[in-house]
Amino acid sequence: MAPIGAMAAIRAVARHSLLTSLMRGSRSGCYSSSIWGSGRNFRNFMNSSSSKLRFPGSGHELQGCPSGRAGALLILARKKSGFAELFMNRRSGEQEKQVDGSRIRRPPLKRGKVSPRLEVPKSVPRPPYVDSRNAPAFLDEFQIQDAEGIKFMRASGQLAARVRDFAGTLVKAGVTTDEIDKAVHQMIIDAGAYPSPLGYGGFPKSVCTSVNECICHGIPDSRPLEDGDIVNVDVTVYLNGYHGDTSKTFYCGNVSDEAKQLVEVTKESLDKAISICGPGVEFKKIGRTINEIADKHGYGVVEHFVGHGVGKVFHSAPSILHNQPMLTEGSIRDVMWNDNWTCVTEDGGLSAQFEHSLLITESGVEILTL
């Protein structure tokens, strides 16, 4: 259960459920609907021996978690190398694979040329992980915001939403995702903010652009967008010491009816999942809502990634299964390219996703990235 005011983004992840719920508390916290994490270790963790997990000073407990030390909320089984390793799930020596495109009417996605990393003015405050190629440690604690924190989270969320929507206007045939990245980068630094993905665990760009079968974490490159593509733009900004996180899937030109339906259903599943959020709502109900909608339309829900808290720290507890819709028209299994970031569907089928940062309040939920 999570205290009020926790902020998180909702990405969907799969067929298992948490035994926790959003917890009433005296302060607010943000859950970011971002899913930057591997669910396998988490599911193993949740399936272990049952006991209680206490939140110091809150008077609240989680049921169904292994016993151990009181204090930090232990969500994932291994965290020593940082949260990025969990969602990357790096497989030693793995090479980029070619999926079976026999049923796909478009060429498989190919990697383009990645341009050099863009500069950020020294006057722009940056998150502490930027100067290290190592993945930052995952914060085991919920980020509960006071009034000032909520004010800053609203500001970072609003900026992220403006940047996301601006990026969407650039999604046109012939435009490269590298050009989108450069425009987004400039807009963010002009606002006095830092593009959170840049330098996170060595990520080389300021935004993630995931085209067609790319599920998430696509690196902007020289490939021109083509008529009929769908493109997810995942934006996170670091403003006044707080991260705002959001993503949206856009159409490029004349998109097929099949692709449009996938995107529309993904958006519907996010909207309905958000509508049930509030104090006392179990995390598993959010995932169930997403899965029910996906199942109704015959889509898969990617299981490999999980949601996370957001605030001063990019990724923190709680790690939430199911909570940001990443829907696929075919296989839910992913293949990671050897850049250690780009994840595509195993069968080459299309994938779509949407994401918002949410504030849990006494009266329900506030979307910070509209």
N, C-alpha and C positions, 0 to 999 in steps of 0.2 A: 504494500500500500504506500502511496506517495503523498506527502504533505501538500496542502493547497499551495498554489503558486509555483509548483514545479512546472518547468517548461520542457516540452518535447515536441519532436516532429513525428508525424505518423507515416511510416512505411510499412507495408504489409509483409508478414513473413509467416506463414504457414500453418501446418496442421497440428500444432501443439499449443497448449495454453498455459498461462501463468496462473498461479494460485493466489495472486495478489490483487489488490484494488487500490484506487486512488484514495488517499487517506486525508481525513480532515485534520487541519493543524492551524496554528496561529499565524503563520506567515505564508507567503506565496512562493511557488517554485515553478520553473518552466521545464516542460518536457519537449524536446525537439523531436519532431517526427522524422528525423534523419535515421537512416538505417546504415550505420557503418559498423557492422559486426557480424561475426560468424555465429550462427545459432547452435551449432553442434555441441560445443562445450557447455553452452547454457542449458540445453535440454538435458545433458548428462547431469549437470548440477541440480536441476530441478527434480530429476528422478531419483536423487540420492535420499538417504534416510531422513525422515521427517522430524523436524524440531522447530524451535522458534528463533526468529531473528529480530533483535531489538534495535530500535532507533534511539540512541542516547538522548535523554532529555525530552523525548516526545511522548512517551507513554504508549507507543505503538509497537506492534510486532508483525512480522510476516510469518505465516504458517507454511509448512511444506519445504523448508529450507534446512540444510544440514546444520547440525550444531557446530559450535566452534567459538571463536573469540567474539566477545561483545564489541561493538564499536562500528567499524566501517561496514557498509553494506556490501557483501560479497555476492556479485551477480554472475561473473564469468569464472570459469575454472582456472584460466591462466591469463595473467595480465602483466607479467614481469617485463615483457618486451614492448608493451604499449598496445593501445586499442587498435591502431592501424593494422598491426599484424593479424589481429583477429578477423577483421573484415577482408583483408587481402587474402588470408588463408594461403600464404605463399607455399607453393608446391615445388620443392627443390628440383631444378633441372627441367621443369615443364616448358615445353615449347608451344608456340601459338598453333592451334589446331584448325583445320578446315572442317566446317560442319557439312552435313549432307544437304545439299541444296536442291535435291531432285523435286521437292514439292514447293520450292520457293520460286516465285516468278521474278525475282530481282537478283542481281549479283550479290554475293556475300560481301559484308563490310570489309574493307581493306584499310590497313594503317597508312596514313600519309606521313609527310615529314613534319616533325615537331620543331618549331622555332625556338630560339634561346629564351630563357626565362626573362620576363619583364622586370624592370626596376620599380621600386617603390621609394618615394622621397623619404629621406631620413626623418623628416618632421612628422611623418605618420606613425603613430604608436602601433606596434606590432605584437602579436601573441608570442609567448616565450619559446615556442617550439621552432620558430622560423629559422634560427641560426644553426639548427641541428638537422641532419638527415635521418636521425633516429626517430622512430614513432614516439610521440608523447605518451606518458603513462595514462591509463584509463583511471578516472576519478571514481572511487568506490562509493562516494557519498552523493546523496541527492542535493541539487543546487536549489535551495529554497530562497526566494527573493524577498527582500523588504521593499518598502515603497520606492526607494531610490533605484534599486535593482530592477523593479518592474518598469519604472520610467525609462531606464536605459535599454531594457529589452524591447520595449515598444518601439523605441527609436531605431534600434538595429534591425528589428523585424520589418519596419516600414521601409527602411532603405533597401533591404534585401528584396522586398516585393517590387519596389520601383525598378531596381536593376534587373530582376527577372523579367518583368514585363517589357522593359526596353530591349533586352536581349531577344525576346520573342518577335519584336518588329524587324529584327535583322535576319530572321530565318527565311531565306529566299533561295531559290535555285541559283547556283553559281557562287554563292557566298561560302567561304570556308569557315569551319568552326574556329580556326585560328583568328580570323578577322573578328568573329564574335567575341572571342576571349580578349582581344586587344581593346575592343570598344567597352566591354564590361569592366576590364581592369582600369581604364581611364576614368569611367564614371565613378567607380568606387573610390579611387584615390582623390578625385576632385571633391568628393564629399568628406574627405578627411578620414576615411576608413581604410582598413586593410582587407584584401581579399583572402579570407581564411584558408582556402585550399592551397594557396601558393606557399610551398615549402613545408606543407604538412607531411611528415614522413617522406620527404623528397618529391612530393607531387609537384610537377613542373609548371603548372598553369593556374590561372586565377579563377577558373570555373570548370565544372564538369559538363561535357556535352556528349550525350549518349544517343547515337543514331540507330534507328531501326532495331536490329536484334541485340544491340548493346543494352544490357540491363542497367548498368550504372558505372560511374567512375571513368567514363570515356575521356581521354586526353585530347583537347583541341589540337587539330593538325591542319595540313594543307589540302585535305580532301574537300572538293567543292560539294555543297549540298545539291541533291538532285530532286527534280519534281517528283512528288510522291513520298518523299522521306517523312518520317516522324522523328522529332528531335527533343529529347529531354534536356533542359538546361537547369543545372543544380547550382544555386547561388548561396554562398555564405559570406557574410561580411562581419568584420570585427570593428565595432564602433564604440568609443568610450569604454573600452575594456569588456564588451559583451558581444557574443556572437548571435547573429540572426540568420536563420537557415530555412531555405524553401526551394522547391523545384516544381517545374511544370513541363508537360509534353506539348510541343507545338507542331502544327502541320506545315509542311513545305510544299506550297503549290497545290496541285490536284492530287489529293490523297484518296486511296481506294476506300470503298465503303467498309471493307473488313478492317482496315487500319483505323478508320474513324470510330467504328463501334468499340474496338479495343480501348482506344483512348477515352471515349465517353464513359464506358463502364468503369474504367479505372478511376476517373474523376468522381463518378457517382459513389463508388465504394469509399473513397476518402471522405466525401461530404457526409455520408450516412454514418460513418464511423465517428467522425468529429461530433455529430449531432447527439450522440449518446454519452459523450464524455462529461465528467463532473465528479465532485467529491463522492467517494463511496462506490464508484463504478469499477468493476473488476476489469483488469487489463484484458483478460481472455474474452470478454464480451466485445471488445473492439475488434480483435482478430476474427472472432466468429462472424461479426457483421460483414467484414471484408470478404471472408471466404464464402459466405452464403451468396453474396452478389456475384462473385467470380464463378462459383459453381453453377449458378442459374444460367449463365451465358456460356458455359463450357470453357472458361479460361483457367489457367494455372496461376497459383500464387507462389512466387519465389520464396524458398525456405532458407536461403543461405545468409540473409541479412536481417539485422534486428534494429529496432528503434533505440533512441538514447536521450538522456537529459542534455540540456544545453544552457549556457549562461556565460559566466566568466571563462569557463572551460568548455572547449568545443564538444567533447564527448564525456558523458558521465552516467552514473546510475540515474534512473533505472534502465537496464537493457530490456527492451520490450519486444516480444515476439509479435508478428503479424501486423505491425502497426504503421507501415507506410506502403500503400498499395504499389507493388511491383507485379503487374499482371502480364502473363504471356499467352500467346495464341496456341502454343504447343508445349514443348518440354519446359519444365521449371528448373532443370539442371543447367548450371553455368559452366562455361569454360573461360579460364583467365588467360589473357595474352601474356607474353613474356615481358611486358612492361610492368608486370606486377600490379596493375590497376584495372585495366579494361576487362570487364566481365560481359560475355556475350552468351546468348542462349545456345545450348548444345546442338539443337537442330536447325538453327538459323531463323527460327520463328520470331515475329515481332514481339517487342516488350515495351510497356509504357509504365510511367510512374508519376505520382504527384506527391507533394510534401508541403506541410505547413508547420510552423512553430506555434505551440499552443500554451496558453496560461490557464491553469486550473484555478478557479476562483470559488468563493463561497456559494455563488449562485449558479455555477456551471463551468463554462469554458469560454475563453476569449482567443480568437485567432489573431496572432500578432503579425502575420505575413499576408494579409489580404491585399 
